[in-house]
């Protein structure tokens, strides 16, 4: 029942949006299979059409060229890659898939859309193409995020993780030293908050300099904020992916939000900045401590030195430390006429040489266990990436796996922001439950 309703509602949404698309690449509305080439078992030359995001030479369009060229040289299969802007890609996938178009074979899938596309029938199940041994090559969090209702629908290109970054220049000025720590002896959130408080007292006693003691790069977004509740043992969503009641209105969530609200009330965390601004404040030298992704050091615009360490844990919850994760995946269009060839390409880009090249070119955190081990055992690898590889393998928690992630993030992003601005914690969480229930009633 849920699957049929999701497919019907998604189709109505896509048809209402219209069929006129403005993304980069060729025009839409081609005859079915016109760009897909010939069937992979026909014995003729095969062309696979891949639709993805990241236009331009500095985006995926440019940086994947050597990978696609290497694949064609090795296999004789041509990849017709069509790139769109980030937002346009979602509209393209929705419109084409809802209409049953077969003019593309492979799609890049944001991890939060895997279960939606899988339950809507847009994605071909991949279990027939990937053996248990191949699935085990990815860390568990990466693999599980591509699974919905015990079916694998997408394969991870790479992953992401979070670390604790800090401005060494500011801490030196404040006379603050970060205690020695490691994966088995992490700083606690409470300790970080106290260090940040001491630093602000030295650097900005009257609050006139605009310094922020400790905050999250993607403030008020479930991608990072939920790791606080996860680090107290809280789950993200019910097992069936359709309920928040009895999940987020529980002690781990209440305690985590209460802790964060106090951080804001004490003037240690920020108000007013959004997730698109907080990282800029760190890179400008205005934040002492920040939970951020591995891209953080490269974004620095000031000359301050950046330090980094493992994500914190909560006192009394040292064995429940959790880090946010997830990135882009590959899936097969369920209407593709070239599914076998599409699966071969996906394997190349997620488990094979193509993935090796991608990780080398783009510097992302690998989902593959062997590449994580390679970083851990490489004396020349940066400590930053060693930490990232460890967290991805050991503490990563996938975002809520649900076909209604949009409704989920809308409700809980608002709850985090409301609490940040002083709203009652339990009331905010109960409001999120009610909002989510109302928004998803049609899917149940």
C-alpha positions in Angstrom: 0.0 0.0 0.0 2.7 2.5 0.9 4.6 1.7 -2.3 1.6 2.3 -4.5 0.7 5.5 -2.9 4.2 6.9 -3.1 4.4 6.0 -6.8 1.1 7.7 -7.5 1.8 10.8 -5.5 5.3 11.1 -7.0 3.9 10.8 -10.5 1.3 13.5 -9.8 4.0 15.8 -8.4 6.3 15.3 -11.4 3.5 15.8 -14.0 2.4 19.0 -12.2 6.0 20.2 -12.3 5.8 20.0 -16.1 8.1 18.4 -18.7 10.2 21.5 -19.5 13.7 21.2 -18.2 16.6 23.6 -18.3 19.6 21.5 -17.2 22.8 21.3 -19.1 23.2 18.6 -21.7 21.0 17.4 -24.5 17.3 18.1 -24.7 14.7 15.8 -23.1 11.7 14.2 -24.7 13.7 11.8 -26.9 12.3 8.5 -28.1 12.7 5.8 -25.5 16.2 4.4 -25.6 17.4 6.9 -28.1 20.5 7.8 -26.1 20.9 4.5 -24.3 22.7 2.8 -27.1 22.2 -0.9 -27.9 21.5 -3.6 -25.5 24.5 -4.8 -23.6 23.9 -8.4 -24.7 23.4 -7.6 -28.4 27.1 -7.9 -29.3 27.1 -4.4 -30.8 28.8 -1.3 -29.5 27.2 0.0 -26.3 26.6 3.5 -25.1 25.5 4.1 -21.5 23.9 7.4 -20.6 24.7 8.6 -17.1 22.9 11.7 -15.7 24.6 13.4 -12.8 25.3 16.8 -11.1 28.2 19.1 -11.1 28.4 21.1 -14.3 31.6 22.7 -15.6 35.3 21.9 -15.8 35.7 22.4 -12.1 32.7 20.2 -11.3 32.1 16.6 -11.8 31.7 17.2 -15.6 35.4 18.1 -15.8 37.0 15.9 -13.1 35.3 12.7 -14.3 36.6 13.0 -17.8 39.7 10.9 -17.3 37.7 8.2 -15.5 35.2 7.9 -18.4 38.0 8.0 -21.0 39.8 5.2 -19.1 36.6 3.1 -18.9 35.9 3.4 -22.7 39.5 2.5 -23.5 39.4 -0.6 -21.3 35.9 -1.8 -22.2 34.9 -0.3 -25.5 31.7 1.0 -23.8 31.0 4.7 -24.3 29.6 6.7 -21.4 27.4 9.6 -22.6 27.5 11.7 -19.4 25.0 14.5 -19.0 25.5 16.9 -16.2 23.0 19.3 -14.5 23.2 21.7 -11.6 22.6 20.2 -8.2 18.9 21.3 -8.0 18.1 20.6 -11.6 19.3 17.0 -11.4 16.5 16.1 -8.9 13.8 17.6 -11.2 15.3 15.7 -14.2 15.3 12.4 -12.4 11.8 12.9 -11.0 10.3 13.9 -14.3 12.0 11.3 -16.5 11.5 8.5 -14.0 7.9 9.2 -13.3 7.2 9.3 -17.0 8.9 5.9 -17.4 11.7 7.2 -19.7 14.3 4.7 -20.8 16.6 7.3 -22.4 19.2 7.1 -19.6 20.7 4.1 -17.8 22.6 5.3 -14.8 21.7 8.1 -12.3 23.7 9.8 -9.6 21.6 9.6 -6.4 21.9 11.7 -3.4 21.9 9.3 -0.5 18.8 10.8 1.0 16.8 9.9 -2.1 17.8 6.2 -2.4 14.8 4.9 -0.5 12.4 7.3 -2.2 13.5 6.3 -5.7 13.7 2.6 -4.7 10.1 2.5 -3.3 8.8 4.5 -6.3 10.1 2.0 -8.7 12.7 4.4 -10.3 15.7 2.3 -9.3 16.5 -1.2 -10.4 17.4 -3.5 -7.4 21.1 -4.2 -7.5 21.3 -7.4 -5.5 21.4 -9.5 -8.6 24.5 -7.6 -9.8 26.5 -7.4 -6.5 27.6 -10.5 -4.6 27.7 -10.6 -0.8 31.5 -10.4 -1.1 31.3 -7.2 -3.1 28.8 -5.7 -0.8 31.1 -6.4 2.1 33.8 -4.3 0.5 32.0 -1.1 1.7 31.8 -0.1 5.3 28.4 -1.0 6.9 27.0 2.5 7.1 27.7 3.2 3.4 26.2 0.0 2.3 23.1 0.2 4.5 22.3 3.7 3.3 21.8 2.3 -0.2 19.4 -0.3 1.1 15.6 0.0 1.5 13.4 -2.8 2.9 16.2 -5.4 2.6 16.9 -4.5 -1.1 20.0 -2.8 -2.4 19.1 0.0 -4.7 22.3 2.1 -5.0 26.1 1.8 -4.6 28.2 4.3 -2.8 30.6 6.5 -4.7 32.3 7.7 -1.5 31.2 8.9 1.9 31.6 11.8 4.3 32.4 12.1 7.9 32.8 14.7 10.7 35.7 15.8 12.8 36.3 18.4 15.5 38.2 21.3 13.9 39.7 24.2 15.9 41.5 27.4 15.2 45.0 26.9 16.7 45.9 30.5 16.3 43.0 31.7 18.4 43.5 29.1 21.0 47.2 30.0 21.3 46.2 33.6 21.8 43.8 32.6 24.5 46.4 30.3 26.2 44.2 27.3 25.6 45.7 23.8 24.9 43.7 21.0 23.5 44.3 17.9 25.7 45.9 14.8 24.2 43.3 12.5 22.8 42.7 9.7 20.3 39.9 7.4 19.1 39.9 5.5 22.4 40.2 8.6 24.6 38.1 11.3 22.9 37.4 14.8 24.1 33.8 15.0 25.5 31.3 17.6 24.3 31.3 18.9 27.8 35.1 19.4 27.7 35.0 21.2 24.3 32.3 23.5 25.6 34.4 24.4 28.6 37.5 25.0 26.5 35.4 27.2 24.2 34.0 29.1 27.1 37.5 29.8 28.5 38.7 30.9 25.1 35.9 33.4 24.6 36.5 34.8 28.1 40.1 35.6 27.1 39.5 36.7 23.5 36.1 38.4 23.6 35.1 39.1 27.2 32.4 41.6 26.3 31.2 39.8 23.2 32.0 42.7 20.9 34.4 40.9 18.6 31.8 38.4 17.2 33.7 35.2 18.1 31.9 31.9 18.3 33.1 29.3 20.8 31.8 26.0 19.5 29.2 25.2 16.8 28.3 23.0 13.9 29.2 23.8 10.3 25.7 22.7 9.1 23.8 24.2 12.1 20.1 23.4 12.4 20.4 20.7 9.7 19.8 17.0 10.5 22.9 16.0 8.6 25.2 17.1 11.4 22.9 18.0 14.3 21.5 14.5 14.7 24.9 13.2 15.7 24.3 14.8 19.1 21.2 12.6 19.7 22.8 9.6 18.0 25.8 10.0 20.4 23.4 9.6 23.3 21.9 6.4 21.8 19.0 8.1 19.9 17.7 6.7 16.6 16.9 8.9 13.6 13.5 7.4 12.6 11.4 4.3 13.2 12.5 1.0 11.7 9.7 1.2 9.0 10.9 4.7 8.0 7.5 6.4 8.6 7.3 7.5 12.2 9.0 9.8 14.7 6.7 9.2 17.7 8.6 7.3 20.3 11.9 7.9 18.5 12.7 11.6 18.7 10.4 12.6 21.6 12.6 10.4 23.9 15.3 11.0 26.5 18.3 10.9 24.1 16.9 13.6 21.9 15.6 15.7 24.8 19.0 15.5 26.5 20.9 16.3 23.3 18.7 19.3 22.4 18.7 20.6 26.0 22.5 20.4 26.0 22.8 22.3 22.7 20.3 24.9 23.8 22.3 25.6 26.9 25.4 26.0 24.7 23.6 28.7 22.8 22.1 30.3 25.9 25.6 30.5 27.4 26.8 32.4 24.4 29.2 29.6 23.3 27.3 28.5 20.2 25.8 31.0 17.8 22.4 32.4 16.9 21.6 34.2 13.6 24.0 32.4 11.3 22.6 29.6 9.1 24.3 26.5 7.7 25.5 28.4 4.6 27.3 31.0 6.8 28.7 29.2 9.8 31.5 27.5 7.8 32.4 30.9 6.4 32.8 32.3 9.9 35.2 29.5 10.8 37.2 30.0 7.6 37.4 33.7 8.4 38.9 33.0 11.8 35.9 33.7 14.0 35.1 30.3 15.4 37.3 28.5 18.0 35.8 25.0 17.7 33.6 23.5 15.0 32.2 20.2 13.9 32.8 20.0 10.2 33.5 17.9 7.2 36.9 17.0 5.7 36.6 19.9 3.2 36.9 22.4 6.1 40.7 23.1 6.1 40.8 23.8 2.3 38.1 26.5 2.7 40.2 28.6 5.1 40.4 32.2 3.9 42.6 33.5 6.7 46.1 32.6 7.7 45.2 30.9 10.9 46.3 27.4 11.5 43.7 24.7 11.7 43.8 21.8 14.2 41.6 18.7 14.0 40.8 15.7 16.1 38.2 12.9 16.5 34.5 13.8 17.0 33.7 14.2 20.7 31.5 12.0 22.8 29.2 12.7 25.7 30.2 12.0 29.3 28.6 8.6 30.2 28.1 7.8 26.5 31.7 7.1 25.5 30.7 3.9 23.7 27.9 5.5 21.7 29.9 8.2 19.8 28.3 8.8 16.4 29.3 10.8 13.3 27.2 12.0 10.4 27.8 10.4 7.1 26.6 9.9 3.5 27.2 11.2 0.1 26.4 10.3 -3.6 25.4 6.9 -4.9 25.0 5.3 -8.3 21.7 3.6 -9.3 20.3 2.0 -12.5 17.2 3.4 -14.1 14.6 0.6 -13.8 13.5 1.3 -17.4 17.0 1.1 -18.9 17.6 -1.2 -21.8 21.2 -1.6 -20.8 21.1 -2.8 -17.2 23.9 -5.3 -17.4 26.3 -2.8 -18.9 25.1 -0.1 -16.5 25.9 -2.4 -13.6 29.4 -3.0 -14.9 30.0 0.7 -15.1 28.7 1.2 -11.6 31.0 -1.5 -10.3 33.9 0.2 -12.0 33.1 3.6 -10.4 32.3 2.3 -6.9 34.6 -0.8 -6.4 37.1 -0.8 -9.3 39.7 1.3 -10.9 37.3 4.2 -11.5 36.7 4.5 -7.8 40.5 4.5 -7.2 40.8 7.4 -9.7 37.8 9.3 -8.3 39.2 9.1 -4.7 42.6 10.3 -5.9 41.2 13.1 -8.0 38.5 14.4 -5.7 40.1 13.6 -2.3 36.8 12.2 -0.8 36.5 9.9 2.1 36.3 6.3 0.8 33.4 4.0 1.5 35.6 1.0 0.6 37.1 -0.7 3.6 40.3 -1.5 1.7 40.8 2.2 0.9 40.1 3.2 4.5 42.7 0.7 5.6 45.1 2.0 3.0 44.8 5.5 4.5 45.2 4.2 8.0 48.4 2.3 7.2 49.9 5.0 4.9 52.6 6.9 6.8 52.3 9.7 4.2 48.6 10.2 4.6 47.4 13.3 6.4 46.3 12.9 10.0 43.1 14.6 8.9 42.2 11.8 6.5 43.4 9.1 8.9 40.8 10.4 11.4 38.2 10.6 8.6 38.8 7.0 7.5 38.6 5.8 11.1 35.3 7.6 11.8 33.8 6.4 8.5 34.6 2.8 9.4 33.7 2.9 13.1 31.3 5.7 14.2 29.3 6.6 11.1 25.5 6.6 11.4 23.5 7.0 8.2 20.9 9.7 8.0 17.2 8.6 8.4 16.6 6.0 5.7 13.0 6.8 4.5 11.2 7.5 1.3 10.0 10.8 2.9 13.3 12.3 3.8 12.2 15.7 2.6 9.4 15.8 5.0 11.6 14.4 7.7 14.3 17.1 7.4 11.8 19.9 7.1 10.2 18.9 10.5 13.5 18.2 12.4 15.5 21.1 10.9 12.9 23.4 12.2 12.9 21.7 15.6 16.7 22.2 15.9 16.4 25.8 14.9 13.5 26.4 17.2 15.4 25.0 20.2 18.4 27.0 19.1 16.3 30.1 19.4 14.9 29.3 22.9 11.8 27.2 22.3 10.8 24.5 24.8 12.7 21.3 23.8 10.0 18.7 24.5 7.3 20.9 22.8 9.6 21.4 19.8 10.1 17.7 19.4 6.4 16.9 19.8 5.6 19.5 17.2 8.1 17.8 14.8 6.3 14.5 15.4 2.9 16.1 14.6 4.3 17.9 11.6 5.9 14.8 10.2 2.8 12.7 10.8 0.6 15.3 9.0 3.0 15.6 6.0 3.3 11.9 5.5 -0.2 10.8 6.2 -0.9 10.2 2.5 2.0 7.8 2.3 0.7 5.5 5.0 
